[in-house]
Amino acid sequence: MTASSTFVRACGLSELEEDTPKRVELDGTPVSVVKTEGEVFAINDICSHANVSLSEGEVEDCQIECWLHGSAFDLRTGKPSGLPATRPVPVYPVKIEGDDVLVSLTQES
């Protein structure tokens, strides 16, 4: 994470249900916020294969699955775990402050 990272409030921690993606828009960027396995992740909400919302998919084993063609993306890295997607989707740093889930659109390297 760089010193220039700017975190903005995405949602309340209490608004997140386990393994249920929540779609938010931050500065015009669609983001899927997911609470799973005791952590909160933020990943770009658009599938790199079919340009559909990932937040409409299922979450399992720290992956979010695209509902349209079944490609799954690792919530930690954004990398696809199977076809048809071959390109990763961006993941974003998350901080929790009280009940606020804060996300930085600055990508982790």
C-alpha distances in whole Angstrom, upper triangle without the diagonal:
4,7,8,7,10,11,15,17,18,21,22,22,26,26,24,27,26,26,26,24,24,23,22,21,18,19,21,19,21,18,20,19,20,21,22,22,21,18,17,15,14,16,17,21,23,24,23,27,29,27,28,26,24,25,28,28,28,26,26,25,21,22,23,26,27,31,32,32,31,28,25,21,19,17,14,14,16,19,22,25,28,30,30,27,25,22,19,18,14,12,10,8,11,12,15,17,21,22,19,17,14,12,9,11,8,8,6,7
4,5,6,9,12,15,18,19,23,24,24,28,28,27,30,29,29,29,26,26,25,23,22,19,19,21,20,22,20,22,21,23,24,25,26,25,21,20,18,17,18,19,23,24,26,25,29,31,29,30,28,27,27,31,31,31,29,30,28,25,25,26,29,30,33,35,35,33,30,28,24,22,20,18,17,19,21,25,28,31,32,33,29,27,24,21,20,16,15,12,10,13,14,18,19,23,24,21,19,15,14,10,11,8,9,8,9
4,6,9,11,15,18,20,23,24,24,28,29,28,31,31,31,31,28,27,26,24,23,20,19,22,21,23,22,24,23,25,25,27,28,26,23,21,20,19,21,22,25,27,29,28,32,34,31,32,30,29,29,33,33,34,31,32,31,27,28,29,32,33,36,37,38,36,33,31,27,25,23,21,21,22,25,29,31,34,36,36,32,31,27,24,23,19,18,15,12,14,14,18,18,22,23,21,19,16,14,11,13,10,12,12,13
4,6,10,13,16,18,22,23,24,28,28,27,30,31,30,30,27,26,25,22,20,17,16,19,18,21,20,22,22,24,25,28,29,27,24,21,20,18,19,20,23,25,27,27,30,32,29,30,28,28,28,31,32,33,31,32,32,28,28,28,31,32,35,36,37,35,33,30,27,25,23,21,21,22,25,28,31,34,35,35,31,30,26,24,22,18,17,14,12,14,15,18,19,22,23,20,18,15,13,10,11,8,11,12,14
4,6,10,13,15,18,20,21,24,24,23,27,27,27,26,23,22,21,19,17,14,14,17,16,18,16,19,18,20,22,24,25,24,20,18,16,15,16,17,20,22,24,24,28,29,27,27,25,24,24,28,28,29,27,29,28,24,25,25,28,28,31,33,33,32,30,27,24,22,20,18,18,19,22,25,28,31,32,32,29,28,24,21,19,15,14,10,9,11,11,15,16,19,20,17,15,11,9,6,8,6,9,10,12
4,7,10,12,16,18,19,22,22,22,25,26,26,25,22,21,19,17,15,12,12,15,14,17,15,18,17,20,21,24,26,24,20,18,16,14,16,17,19,22,24,25,28,29,26,27,24,24,23,27,28,29,27,29,29,25,25,25,28,28,31,33,34,33,30,28,25,23,20,19,20,20,24,27,30,32,33,33,30,29,26,23,20,16,15,11,10,11,11,14,14,18,18,15,13,9,8,5,7,7,11,12,15
4,7,9,12,14,15,18,18,18,22,23,23,22,19,18,17,14,13,10,11,15,14,15,13,15,14,17,18,21,23,21,17,14,14,12,14,15,18,20,23,24,28,28,26,25,23,22,21,25,26,26,24,27,26,23,23,23,26,26,29,31,32,31,29,26,23,22,18,18,19,19,23,26,28,31,33,32,29,29,26,22,19,16,14,10,8,8,8,10,11,14,14,11,9,5,5,4,8,9,11,13,16
4,6,9,12,14,17,16,17,20,22,22,21,18,16,15,11,11,8,9,13,12,13,12,14,13,16,17,21,23,21,18,15,14,12,14,15,17,20,23,24,28,28,25,24,21,21,19,23,24,25,24,26,27,23,24,23,26,26,28,30,31,30,29,26,24,23,19,19,21,20,24,26,29,32,33,32,29,30,26,23,20,17,15,11,11,10,10,11,11,14,13,9,8,5,5,6,9,11,14,16,19
4,6,8,10,13,12,13,17,19,20,18,16,13,13,10,10,9,11,14,13,14,12,13,11,14,15,19,21,19,17,13,13,12,15,15,16,20,23,25,28,28,25,24,20,20,18,21,23,24,22,25,26,22,23,22,25,25,27,29,31,30,28,26,23,23,19,20,21,21,25,27,29,32,33,33,30,30,27,24,21,18,16,13,12,10,9,9,10,11,10,6,6,4,6,9,11,14,16,18,21
4,7,9,12,10,11,14,16,17,15,12,10,9,6,8,7,10,12,11,11,9,10,8,11,13,16,19,18,15,11,11,9,12,13,13,17,20,22,25,25,22,20,17,16,14,17,19,20,19,22,23,20,20,18,21,21,23,25,27,26,25,23,20,20,16,18,19,19,22,24,26,29,30,29,26,28,25,22,18,16,14,11,12,9,10,10,12,13,11,8,6,6,6,9,11,14,15,17,21
4,7,8,7,8,12,14,15,14,12,9,10,8,10,10,14,15,14,13,11,11,8,11,12,15,18,17,15,11,12,11,14,15,15,19,21,24,27,26,23,21,18,17,14,17,19,20,18,21,23,20,20,19,22,22,23,26,28,27,26,24,22,21,18,19,21,21,24,26,28,30,31,31,28,30,27,24,21,19,17,14,14,11,11,10,11,11,8,6,5,8,9,13,14,18,19,20,24
4,5,5,7,11,13,15,14,13,11,12,11,14,14,17,19,18,17,14,13,10,12,11,15,18,15,14,11,13,13,16,18,18,22,24,27,30,29,27,24,21,20,17,19,21,21,19,22,23,20,21,20,23,24,25,28,30,29,28,25,24,23,19,20,23,23,26,28,29,32,33,33,31,32,30,27,23,22,19,17,16,12,12,9,10,9,5,5,6,9,12,15,17,20,21,22,26
4,5,6,9,11,13,12,12,11,13,13,16,16,20,21,20,18,15,13,10,10,9,12,14,12,11,9,11,13,16,18,18,22,24,27,29,29,27,25,21,20,16,19,20,19,17,19,20,18,19,19,22,23,24,28,30,28,27,24,22,21,17,18,21,22,25,26,27,30,32,32,30,31,29,26,23,21,18,16,15,11,11,8,9,8,5,6,6,10,12,16,18,21,21,21,25
4,6,8,10,13,12,13,12,15,15,18,19,22,23,22,20,17,16,12,12,10,13,16,13,13,12,15,16,19,21,20,24,26,29,31,31,29,26,22,21,18,20,21,20,18,20,22,20,21,20,23,25,25,29,31,29,28,26,24,23,20,21,24,24,28,29,30,32,34,34,32,34,32,29,26,24,21,20,19,15,14,11,12,10,7,9,9,13,16,19,22,24,25,25,29
4,7,10,12,10,11,9,11,12,15,16,20,21,20,17,15,13,10,11,10,13,16,15,14,12,14,14,17,19,18,21,23,27,29,28,26,23,19,18,14,16,18,17,16,19,21,19,20,18,21,22,22,25,28,26,26,24,23,22,19,21,24,23,26,27,28,30,32,32,30,32,30,27,24,23,20,19,19,15,15,13,14,13,9,10,10,13,15,19,20,23,24,25,28
4,7,9,7,8,7,10,12,15,17,20,21,19,16,14,11,8,7,6,10,13,12,11,9,11,12,15,17,16,19,21,24,26,26,24,21,17,16,12,14,15,14,13,15,17,15,16,15,18,19,20,23,25,23,23,20,19,19,15,18,21,20,23,24,25,27,29,29,27,29,27,24,21,20,18,17,17,14,14,12,14,14,10,11,10,13,14,18,19,22,22,23,26
4,6,5,8,9,12,14,18,20,24,24,22,19,16,13,10,8,7,9,12,11,12,11,13,14,16,18,17,20,21,25,26,26,25,22,18,16,13,14,14,12,11,13,15,14,15,14,17,18,19,22,24,22,22,20,19,18,16,18,21,21,23,23,24,26,28,28,26,29,28,25,22,22,19,19,19,16,17,15,18,17,13,14,13,16,17,21,22,25,24,25,28
4,6,8,10,14,16,20,21,25,25,23,20,17,13,11,8,5,6,8,9,10,9,12,14,16,18,17,21,21,24,26,26,25,22,18,16,13,14,14,11,9,10,12,11,13,13,15,18,18,22,23,20,21,18,17,16,14,16,19,19,21,21,21,24,26,27,25,27,26,23,21,21,19,19,19,16,17,16,18,18,15,16,14,17,18,21,23,25,24,24,27
4,6,10,13,16,19,21,25,24,21,18,15,11,10,6,6,5,8,10,10,10,11,13,14,16,15,18,18,21,22,22,22,19,16,13,10,12,10,8,5,7,9,9,10,9,11,14,15,18,19,17,17,14,14,13,11,14,17,16,18,18,18,20,22,23,21,24,23,20,19,19,17,18,18,16,18,17,20,20,18,18,16,18,18,21,22,24,23,22,25
4,7,10,13,17,19,22,22,19,16,13,10,9,6,7,8,12,13,13,11,11,12,13,15,13,16,17,20,21,21,20,17,13,11,8,9,9,7,7,10,13,12,11,10,11,13,13,17,19,16,17,15,15,15,13,16,18,17,19,19,19,21,23,23,21,24,23,21,18,19,17,18,19,17,19,18,21,20,17,17,15,18,17,21,21,24,23,23,26
4,7,10,13,15,19,18,16,12,10,6,6,5,7,9,13,14,13,10,10,9,10,11,9,13,14,17,19,18,17,14,10,8,5,7,8,8,7,11,14,12,11,8,10,11,12,16,18,16,16,13,13,13,11,14,16,15,17,17,18,20,21,21,19,22,21,18,15,16,14,15,16,15,17,17,20,20,17,16,13,15,15,18,18,20,19,20,23
4,6,10,13,16,16,14,10,8,5,5,6,9,12,16,16,14,11,11,10,11,11,9,13,15,18,20,19,17,14,11,10,6,9,10,11,11,15,17,15,14,12,14,14,15,17,20,19,18,17,16,16,13,16,18,16,20,20,21,23,24,24,22,24,22,20,16,16,15,14,16,14,16,16,18,18,15,14,12,14,13,16,16,19,19,21,24
4,7,10,13,12,10,7,6,5,6,9,12,15,19,19,17,13,12,10,10,9,7,10,13,16,18,17,15,12,8,9,6,9,11,13,13,17,19,17,16,13,14,14,14,17,19,19,18,17,16,17,14,17,18,16,19,19,22,23,23,23,20,23,21,18,15,15,14,14,16,15,17,17,19,20,17,15,13,14,13,15,14,18,18,20,23
4,7,10,9,8,6,5,6,7,11,14,17,21,20,18,14,13,10,11,10,9,12,15,18,20,19,16,14,11,12,9,12,15,17,17,20,22,19,18,16,17,17,18,20,22,22,21,20,18,19,16,18,19,17,21,21,24,26,26,25,23,25,22,20,16,15,14,13,15,14,16,16,18,19,16,13,11,12,11,13,12,16,17,19,22
4,7,6,5,5,6,9,10,14,17,20,24,23,20,16,15,11,11,10,9,12,15,17,20,19,16,15,12,13,12,15,17,19,20,23,25,22,20,18,19,18,20,21,23,23,22,21,19,20,18,20,20,18,21,22,25,27,27,26,23,25,22,19,16,14,14,13,15,15,17,18,19,21,18,15,13,12,11,12,11,15,16,19,22
4,5,5,7,7,10,11,15,18,21,24,23,20,16,14,11,12,10,11,13,17,19,22,21,18,17,15,16,15,18,20,22,21,25,26,22,22,19,22,21,22,24,26,26,24,23,20,21,18,19,20,18,22,23,26,28,28,27,24,25,22,20,16,14,13,11,13,13,15,16,18,20,18,14,12,10,9,9,8,12,14,17,20
4,6,9,10,14,15,19,21,25,28,27,23,20,18,14,14,12,13,15,19,20,23,22,19,19,17,18,18,21,23,25,25,28,29,26,25,22,24,23,25,26,28,28,26,25,23,23,21,22,22,20,23,25,28,30,30,29,26,26,23,21,17,15,15,13,15,16,17,19,20,22,21,17,15,13,11,10,9,12,14,18,21
4,7,9,13,15,19,22,25,28,28,25,21,19,15,14,11,12,13,16,17,20,19,16,16,14,16,16,19,21,24,24,27,29,25,24,21,23,21,23,23,25,26,24,24,22,23,21,22,22,19,23,24,27,28,28,27,24,25,22,20,16,15,16,15,17,18,20,22,23,25,23,20,18,16,13,13,11,14,15,19,22
4,6,10,12,16,19,22,25,25,22,18,15,12,10,8,8,9,13,14,17,17,13,14,12,13,13,16,18,21,21,24,25,22,20,18,19,18,20,21,22,23,21,20,18,19,17,18,18,16,19,20,23,25,25,23,20,21,18,16,12,11,12,11,14,15,18,20,22,24,22,19,16,14,11,11,8,12,13,16,19
4,7,10,13,17,19,23,23,20,16,14,10,9,6,5,7,11,13,16,15,11,11,9,10,10,12,15,17,17,21,22,19,18,15,16,15,16,17,20,20,18,18,16,17,15,17,17,15,18,18,21,23,23,21,19,20,17,15,12,11,12,12,15,15,18,19,22,23,21,18,15,14,12,13,10,14,14,17,20
4,6,10,13,16,19,19,16,13,10,6,6,5,5,8,11,13,16,16,13,12,9,9,8,12,13,15,15,18,19,16,15,12,14,14,16,18,19,19,17,16,14,14,12,14,14,12,16,17,20,21,22,21,18,20,17,14,11,9,9,9,12,12,15,16,19,21,18,16,12,12,9,11,9,13,12,15,18
4,6,10,12,16,16,14,10,8,6,5,6,5,9,11,14,16,16,14,12,8,7,6,9,10,12,11,14,16,13,12,9,12,12,14,16,18,17,16,14,12,13,10,13,14,12,15,16,18,20,21,20,18,19,17,14,11,11,9,10,12,12,15,16,19,20,17,15,12,13,11,13,12,15,14,16,19
4,7,10,13,13,11,7,6,5,7,9,9,12,14,17,20,20,18,16,12,10,8,12,12,13,11,14,15,12,12,11,14,14,16,19,21,19,18,15,13,13,10,12,14,13,16,17,19,21,23,23,20,22,20,17,13,12,10,10,11,9,12,12,15,16,14,12,9,10,9,12,12,15,15,16,19
4,6,10,10,8,6,5,6,8,11,11,14,15,18,20,20,19,17,13,11,9,12,11,10,8,11,12,9,10,9,12,14,16,19,20,18,17,14,12,12,8,11,14,13,16,17,18,20,22,23,20,22,20,17,15,14,11,12,12,11,13,13,16,17,15,14,10,12,12,15,15,18,17,17,20
4,7,7,6,4,6,9,11,15,15,18,19,21,24,24,23,21,17,14,12,15,14,12,9,11,12,9,11,11,15,17,18,22,23,20,20,16,15,13,10,12,15,15,18,19,20,22,25,25,23,25,23,20,18,17,14,14,14,11,12,12,15,15,13,13,10,13,13,16,18,20,19,19,22
4,5,6,6,8,11,13,16,16,19,19,22,24,24,24,22,18,15,13,16,14,11,8,8,8,7,9,10,14,17,18,22,22,19,18,15,14,12,9,11,15,15,17,18,18,20,23,24,22,24,23,20,18,18,15,15,15,13,15,14,18,18,16,16,14,16,16,19,20,22,20,19,22
4,6,8,10,14,16,19,20,22,22,24,26,27,27,25,22,18,17,19,17,14,10,9,8,7,11,13,16,19,21,24,25,21,20,17,16,13,11,12,15,17,18,19,18,21,25,26,24,25,25,21,20,20,17,17,17,15,16,15,19,19,18,18,16,18,18,21,23,24,22,20,23
4,7,10,14,16,20,21,24,24,26,28,29,29,27,23,20,18,21,19,17,13,13,12,10,14,15,19,22,24,27,27,24,23,20,18,15,13,13,17,18,20,22,21,25,28,29,27,28,27,23,22,21,17,17,16,13,13,12,15,15,15,16,14,16,17,20,22,23,22,20,23
4,7,10,13,17,18,21,22,24,26,27,26,24,21,18,17,19,18,16,13,13,12,9,12,14,18,20,22,26,26,23,22,18,16,13,10,10,14,15,18,20,20,23,26,27,25,26,24,20,19,17,14,13,12,10,10,10,13,14,14,14,11,13,13,16,18,19,18,17,19
4,7,10,14,15,18,19,21,24,25,23,22,18,16,14,17,16,15,12,14,13,10,12,13,16,19,21,24,25,22,21,17,15,13,9,10,13,14,17,19,20,23,25,26,23,24,22,19,17,15,12,11,10,7,8,8,12,13,12,11,8,10,10,13,15,16,16,15,18
4,7,10,12,15,16,18,21,22,20,19,16,13,12,16,15,14,11,13,13,9,10,11,14,16,19,21,22,20,18,15,12,10,6,7,10,10,14,16,17,20,22,23,20,21,19,15,13,11,8,8,8,6,9,11,14,16,15,13,10,10,9,11,12,14,12,12,15
4,7,9,12,14,15,19,19,17,16,13,11,11,14,14,15,13,15,15,12,12,11,14,15,18,20,21,19,17,15,12,11,7,9,10,10,13,15,17,20,22,22,19,20,17,14,11,9,6,5,7,7,10,12,15,17,16,13,10,9,7,9,9,11,10,11,14
4,6,9,10,12,15,16,14,13,11,9,9,13,13,14,12,15,15,12,10,9,12,12,15,17,18,17,14,12,9,9,7,8,9,7,11,12,15,17,19,19,15,16,14,10,7,6,4,6,9,10,14,16,19,21,19,17,13,13,10,11,10,12,10,11,14
4,6,8,9,13,13,11,11,9,8,9,13,13,15,14,17,18,15,13,11,13,12,15,16,17,17,14,13,10,12,10,12,11,8,12,13,16,18,18,18,14,15,12,10,6,5,6,8,11,13,16,18,21,24,22,19,15,15,11,12,9,12,10,13,15
4,7,9,12,12,9,8,5,5,6,9,10,13,13,16,18,15,13,10,11,10,12,13,15,15,13,12,11,13,11,14,14,11,13,14,16,18,18,17,14,16,14,12,8,9,10,11,14,15,18,20,23,24,22,20,16,16,13,14,12,15,14,16,19
4,6,9,8,5,5,5,6,8,10,11,14,15,18,20,17,14,11,11,9,11,12,13,13,12,12,11,14,13,16,15,11,13,13,16,16,16,14,12,14,12,11,8,9,11,13,17,18,22,23,26,28,26,23,20,20,17,17,14,17,15,18,19
4,5,6,5,6,6,6,10,11,10,13,14,17,18,16,13,10,9,7,10,9,10,10,8,9,9,12,13,15,14,10,11,10,13,13,12,11,8,10,9,9,7,10,12,15,19,20,24,25,29,30,28,26,22,22,19,19,17,19,17,19,20
4,6,6,8,10,10,13,15,14,16,17,19,20,18,15,13,12,10,13,12,11,12,9,11,10,13,14,16,14,10,10,9,12,12,11,10,6,8,6,7,6,9,12,16,19,21,25,27,30,33,31,28,25,24,20,20,17,18,16,18,18
4,6,8,11,11,15,15,14,16,18,20,21,19,16,14,12,9,12,10,9,10,8,11,11,15,16,18,16,13,12,10,13,11,9,7,5,7,7,9,10,13,16,19,23,25,28,30,34,36,33,31,28,27,24,24,21,22,20,21,22
4,6,9,10,14,13,13,16,18,20,22,21,17,14,12,9,10,8,8,10,10,12,13,17,18,21,19,15,15,13,15,14,12,9,8,11,11,12,12,15,18,21,24,26,29,31,34,36,33,31,28,28,24,25,22,24,22,24,24
4,7,9,12,12,13,16,18,21,23,21,18,15,13,10,11,10,11,13,12,14,14,17,17,20,19,15,16,14,17,16,15,12,11,13,12,13,11,13,16,19,22,24,27,29,32,34,31,29,25,25,22,22,19,21,20,22,23
4,6,9,9,10,14,16,19,21,20,16,13,11,8,8,8,10,12,11,13,13,17,17,20,19,15,16,15,17,17,15,13,12,15,14,14,12,14,16,19,22,23,26,27,30,32,29,27,24,24,21,22,20,22,21,23,25
4,5,6,8,11,13,17,19,17,14,11,10,8,8,9,12,12,12,12,12,15,15,18,18,14,16,15,17,17,17,16,14,17,15,14,12,14,15,16,20,20,23,24,27,28,25,23,20,21,18,20,18,20,19,21,24
4,5,5,8,10,13,15,14,11,7,7,5,7,9,11,10,10,9,9,12,11,15,15,12,13,12,14,15,15,14,12,15,14,13,10,12,13,15,18,18,21,22,25,27,24,22,19,20,17,19,17,20,18,20,22
4,5,8,9,13,15,14,11,8,9,8,9,12,14,13,13,12,12,13,12,15,16,14,16,15,17,18,18,18,16,19,18,16,13,14,14,15,18,17,20,20,23,24,21,19,17,18,16,18,17,20,19,21,23
4,7,10,13,17,15,13,9,9,7,6,9,12,12,13,12,13,16,15,18,19,16,18,17,18,18,18,17,16,20,19,18,15,17,17,19,21,21,23,24,26,27,24,23,20,21,20,22,21,24,23,24,27
4,7,10,13,13,10,6,5,5,5,8,10,9,10,9,11,13,13,16,17,15,16,14,15,15,16,15,14,18,18,16,15,17,16,19,21,21,24,24,27,28,25,24,21,22,21,23,22,24,22,24,26
4,7,10,10,8,6,5,7,7,11,12,10,11,9,11,12,12,16,17,15,16,14,14,15,16,17,16,19,19,17,16,18,17,19,21,20,23,23,26,27,24,24,21,23,21,24,23,25,23,24,26
4,7,7,6,5,6,9,10,14,15,12,12,9,10,10,9,13,15,13,15,13,13,15,17,18,17,19,19,17,15,17,15,17,19,18,20,20,24,24,22,22,19,20,19,22,22,24,21,22,24
4,6,5,7,8,12,13,16,16,12,12,9,10,10,10,13,15,14,15,14,12,14,17,18,17,19,20,18,17,19,17,19,20,19,22,22,25,26,24,24,21,23,22,24,24,25,23,22,24
4,5,8,10,14,16,19,18,14,14,10,10,9,9,11,13,13,14,13,12,14,17,19,18,19,20,17,17,18,16,19,19,19,21,22,25,26,24,24,21,23,22,24,24,25,22,21,22
4,7,10,13,16,19,18,15,13,10,9,6,6,8,10,11,12,12,11,14,17,19,17,18,18,15,14,15,13,15,16,15,18,18,22,23,22,21,18,19,18,20,20,21,19,18,19
4,6,10,12,15,15,11,10,6,5,4,5,8,10,9,9,9,9,11,14,15,14,15,15,12,12,14,12,15,16,16,19,20,24,25,24,23,19,20,19,20,20,21,18,18,19
4,7,9,12,12,9,8,5,5,7,7,10,11,9,11,9,10,12,14,14,13,15,14,12,11,13,12,15,17,17,20,21,24,26,23,22,19,20,18,20,19,21,18,19,20
4,6,9,9,6,6,4,6,9,10,14,14,11,12,9,10,10,11,12,11,14,14,13,12,15,15,18,20,20,24,24,28,29,27,25,22,23,21,23,21,23,21,21,23
4,6,6,5,5,6,8,11,12,16,16,12,13,10,11,11,11,10,9,13,13,13,12,15,15,18,21,22,25,26,29,31,28,27,23,24,22,23,21,23,21,22,24
4,6,6,8,9,12,15,15,19,19,16,16,14,14,14,13,12,12,16,17,16,15,18,19,21,24,24,27,28,31,32,29,28,25,26,24,26,24,26,24,26,27
4,6,8,11,13,17,18,21,21,17,17,14,15,14,12,10,11,15,16,16,16,19,20,23,26,27,30,31,34,35,32,31,28,29,26,28,25,28,26,27,28
4,6,9,12,16,18,21,20,17,16,12,13,10,9,7,9,12,14,15,15,19,20,24,27,28,31,32,36,37,34,33,29,30,28,29,26,28,26,27,28
4,6,10,13,15,18,18,15,14,10,10,8,8,8,9,12,14,14,15,18,19,22,25,26,29,30,34,35,32,31,28,29,26,27,26,27,25,25,26
4,7,10,13,15,14,11,10,7,7,6,6,6,6,9,11,11,12,15,16,20,22,24,27,29,32,34,31,30,26,27,24,25,23,24,22,22,23
4,7,9,12,12,9,8,6,6,7,8,9,8,10,11,10,11,13,14,17,20,21,24,25,29,30,28,27,23,24,22,23,21,23,20,20,21
4,6,9,8,5,5,4,6,8,10,11,9,10,10,7,8,10,10,14,16,17,21,23,26,28,26,25,21,21,19,19,18,19,16,16,17
4,5,5,5,5,6,7,10,13,15,12,13,12,9,9,10,9,12,14,15,19,20,24,26,25,23,20,20,17,18,18,18,15,14,15
4,6,6,8,10,11,14,16,17,15,15,14,10,9,10,7,10,11,12,15,17,20,22,21,19,16,16,14,15,15,16,13,13,14
4,6,8,11,12,16,18,20,17,16,15,11,11,10,7,9,10,11,14,16,20,22,21,20,16,16,14,14,15,15,12,10,12
4,5,9,11,14,16,18,14,13,11,8,8,8,6,9,11,13,16,19,23,25,25,23,19,18,15,15,14,14,10,9,10
4,7,9,12,14,15,11,11,9,5,5,6,6,9,12,14,18,20,24,26,25,23,19,18,15,15,14,14,11,11,12
4,6,9,11,12,9,8,7,4,7,9,9,13,15,18,21,24,27,30,29,27,23,22,19,19,17,17,14,13,13
4,6,8,9,6,6,7,6,8,11,12,16,18,20,24,26,30,32,30,28,25,24,22,22,20,20,17,17,17
4,7,10,8,8,10,9,12,14,15,19,21,22,26,27,31,33,32,30,26,27,24,24,23,23,20,19,19
4,6,7,7,10,11,13,17,18,21,24,25,29,31,34,36,34,33,29,29,27,27,25,26,22,22,22
3,5,6,10,11,14,17,19,23,26,27,31,33,37,38,36,35,31,31,28,28,26,27,24,24,24
4,6,9,12,14,17,19,23,26,28,32,33,37,39,37,35,31,31,28,28,26,27,24,25,24
4,6,8,10,14,16,19,23,25,28,30,34,36,34,32,28,28,25,25,22,23,20,21,21
4,7,10,13,16,19,22,25,29,31,35,37,35,33,29,29,25,25,22,22,19,20,19
4,7,10,13,16,19,22,26,28,32,34,33,30,27,26,22,21,19,19,15,16,16
4,7,9,13,16,18,22,25,28,31,29,27,23,22,19,18,16,16,12,13,13
4,7,10,14,16,20,22,25,28,26,24,20,19,16,15,13,13,11,12,13
4,7,10,13,17,20,23,25,24,21,18,16,13,12,9,10,7,9,10
4,7,9,13,16,19,22,21,18,15,13,10,10,8,9,6,7,10
4,6,10,13,16,19,18,16,12,10,7,6,6,7,5,6,10
4,7,10,13,17,17,14,10,8,6,5,7,7,7,6,10
4,7,10,13,13,10,7,6,5,7,9,10,11,10,14
4,6,10,10,8,6,5,6,9,12,13,14,13,17
4,6,7,6,5,6,9,12,15,16,17,17,20
4,6,5,7,7,11,13,17,18,20,19,23
4,6,8,10,14,17,20,22,23,23,26
4,7,10,13,16,19,22,23,23,27
4,6,10,13,16,18,20,20,24
4,7,10,13,15,16,17,21
4,7,10,12,14,15,18
4,6,9,10,11,15
4,5,7,9,13
4,6,9,12
4,7,9
4,6
4
